[in-house]
Amino acid sequence: MACQRTAPINLIKSATRECQSRCNLSYDYGLSDCSVINKGVYLDIKCYNGSNTVNSDLLEGLLTVTGVRLYKPSLNKYENFKADAELIITHTGGGRTLYMCIPVVGSGKVGSSAKWFNKFIPFSPKQQNRVTGINVNGYTLNSVIPQSPYIIYEGGSFDWNCGQDNIIIMYHKDNAINMSNANMVKLGKLISASSTMVVNPVSNLLLSSA
């Protein structure tokens, strides 16, 4: 039986309030190998086996990366609209889970995130549940974390690892990362849209200052 989820949500930035305490997040994701599994509605990206150092004021101790998923379109909505795609990084620590939700937009920009996606999307498997190893060099999740404020949703949790005390960190679509238009089209041919519906809007959202 699925547990009670409290995400995805419709993120309305104007409904947030400034975070006053326990707002900090620090990370340094190490270099890793990469393999991809096509799960039908998302790509399961195994790219976190390096030496990762992730800390949050919201959870005690170091956090361990336990999953990276790429959806098209996004699971969450941003100002009532879905993003072209969404990267969700799952961390665990102290018996709790922290999700990091990063909206992705298709564009012609060439940057670290577009290069990160280009290293695996053209080579990802078409067949569901098939795993494909990708030859990468200098590969790290640091390339896809926006350098911007983020929204903290205490009690936010998805249905694949939910709990009343889990946390979601969301980056607004204004600070979305980029994927090339060609790879966005390719991604749409690899996976189908998820049928997961957003839950009722929440008001306990805190906006970090950095």
Residue pairs with C-beta under 8 A, 6 or more apart in sequence:
2 159
3 157
3 159
3 162
3 163
4 162
5 157
5 158
5 159
5 162
5 199
6 155
6 156
6 157
6 162
6 199
6 202
7 75
7 76
7 99
7 153
7 156
7 157
7 158
7 168
7 199
8 74
8 75
8 76
8 77
8 158
8 196
8 198
8 199
9 76
9 77
9 153
9 156
9 198
9 199
9 201
9 202
10 76
10 77
10 78
10 79
10 80
10 198
10 201
11 76
11 77
11 78
11 79
11 151
11 170
11 172
11 173
11 205
12 79
12 80
12 201
13 79
13 151
13 172
13 174
13 207
15 201
15 203
15 205
16 151
16 205
16 206
16 207
17 205
17 206
17 207
18 206
18 207
18 209
19 152
19 206
19 207
19 208
19 209
21 57
22 57
22 58
23 57
23 152
23 206
23 208
23 209
24 55
24 56
24 57
24 208
25 54
25 55
25 56
25 57
25 150
25 169
25 208
26 53
26 54
26 55
26 56
27 52
27 53
27 54
27 55
27 141
27 142
27 145
28 52
28 53
28 54
28 142
29 48
29 50
29 52
29 53
29 54
29 65
29 140
29 141
29 142
29 145
30 50
30 51
30 52
30 53
30 140
31 50
31 138
31 139
31 140
32 47
32 48
32 49
32 50
32 139
32 140
32 141
33 46
33 47
33 49
33 133
33 136
33 139
34 45
34 46
34 47
34 119
34 120
34 133
34 134
34 136
34 139
35 46
35 47
35 131
35 132
35 133
35 134
36 43
36 44
36 45
36 46
36 120
36 123
36 124
36 125
36 131
36 132
36 134
37 43
37 44
37 46
37 125
37 129
37 130
37 131
37 132
38 44
38 124
38 125
38 126
38 127
38 128
38 129
38 130
38 190
38 191
39 69
39 128
39 129
39 191
40 128
40 129
40 191
40 192
41 71
41 191
41 192
41 193
41 194
41 195
42 69
42 70
42 71
42 191
42 194
43 69
43 70
43 121
43 124
43 187
43 190
43 191
44 67
44 68
44 69
45 68
45 69
45 70
45 120
46 68
46 131
47 68
47 120
47 136
47 139
47 141
48 65
48 68
48 89
48 141
50 140
52 64
52 65
52 141
53 62
54 62
54 63
54 64
54 65
54 91
55 62
55 63
56 63
56 98
56 167
56 169
58 98
58 152
58 154
58 167
59 93
59 94
59 96
59 98
59 167
60 93
60 94
61 93
61 94
62 93
63 91
63 92
63 93
63 98
64 91
64 92
64 93
65 89
65 90
65 91
65 141
66 90
66 91
66 92
66 97
66 161
67 88
67 89
67 90
67 160
68 87
68 88
68 89
68 90
68 141
69 87
69 88
69 90
70 85
70 86
70 87
70 88
70 104
70 187
71 85
71 86
71 88
71 191
71 194
72 84
72 85
72 86
72 184
72 187
72 188
72 191
72 193
73 82
73 83
73 84
73 85
73 86
73 193
74 82
74 83
74 84
74 85
74 86
74 103
74 104
75 86
75 88
75 101
75 158
75 194
75 196
75 198
76 82
76 83
76 86
76 101
76 103
76 170
76 198
77 198
78 103
78 172
78 173
79 173
81 173
83 103
83 104
83 105
83 173
83 176
84 103
84 104
84 105
84 106
84 179
84 184
85 103
85 104
85 105
85 106
85 179
85 184
85 187
86 101
86 102
86 103
86 104
87 101
87 102
87 104
87 144
87 177
88 99
88 100
88 101
88 102
88 158
89 99
89 100
89 102
89 141
90 97
90 98
90 99
90 100
90 160
90 161
91 97
91 98
91 99
91 100
92 98
92 161
96 163
96 165
96 166
96 167
97 157
97 161
97 162
97 163
97 166
97 167
98 166
98 167
98 168
98 169
99 156
99 157
99 158
99 166
99 167
99 168
99 169
100 145
100 168
100 169
101 168
101 169
101 170
101 171
102 144
102 145
102 146
102 171
102 176
102 177
103 171
103 172
103 173
103 175
103 176
103 177
104 113
104 117
104 176
104 177
104 178
104 179
105 173
105 176
105 177
105 178
105 179
106 178
106 179
106 180
106 181
106 183
106 184
106 185
107 114
107 178
107 179
107 180
107 181
108 180
108 181
109 178
110 180
111 177
111 178
112 143
112 144
113 143
113 144
113 177
113 178
113 179
114 178
114 179
114 180
114 183
115 143
116 139
116 143
116 144
117 179
117 180
117 183
118 180
118 183
119 134
119 136
119 139
120 134
120 136
121 179
121 183
121 186
121 187
121 190
122 183
122 186
123 132
123 134
124 132
124 134
124 190
125 131
125 132
125 190
126 189
126 190
144 177
146 171
146 175
146 176
146 177
148 171
148 172
148 174
148 175
149 172
149 175
149 207
149 208
149 209
149 210
150 169
150 170
150 171
150 172
150 207
150 208
151 169
151 170
151 171
151 172
151 205
151 206
151 207
151 208
152 167
152 168
152 169
152 205
152 206
152 207
152 208
153 167
153 168
153 169
153 170
153 202
153 204
153 205
154 167
154 204
154 206
155 164
155 165
155 166
155 167
155 202
155 204
156 166
156 167
156 168
156 202
157 163
157 164
157 166
157 168
159 196
179 187
